[in-house]
């Protein structure tokens, strides 16, 4: 698929699993388990699915998955499966990490930034040696001193080295990155998550990150227990879904275990998936 000057490619960077109850907040299990069946310890399968925007000059990666710096204990807790790795997905497109010119990070949670750094000769280094990384300043400020409530989600090895080496560029609020790429702020999940709207005159892809982690999170009350401000998430979801229906946006799901992209419709019961699609 092409939008403006960019060719879009899906980058599969693996799978992991999180507690189904935490993923669906106040929603009773008999409802969510129909679409997202849990394993024997109540975890549901999630993808880490990223997006690559390429043109002649630039190769822009959005988010970097879980990465491979995990110890055995964490691999078991999160059921980390990297049969499809980020690097393997780049290889399929005849690319290497050195080809990536820009990495846009929606926010600094570990399932979005794990692949941003790697260990080389016992030292943390940027995993994309020629890339500039981009994140919201307010999200970075929060990530380096999060509350006890969410500090488990921010692992400094994934991003602090980037700041120290001067390759992390801070963005302040909603702005246009270029003619096609625009950052939309969301503060319900964490503070200053940036969602990525990629559009030209005929098409819009909306990289919704953790505003709608899976297609099961389209209905308004389906808000994650992880969210710091769930009522804010509810308002943000409404605002985005109205636009997505009116302007026929294609929503890109980072974590849905099966569906990468879907369009949205509204009927008397509320918002729901219209069509599922592949790139
Ligand atoms: Zn998150």
Boltz pocket constraint, residues with backbone or C-beta under 6 A from the ligand:
constraints:
  - pocket:
      binder: B
      contacts: [[A, 107], [A, 109], [A, 189], [A, 210]]
      max_distance: 6.0
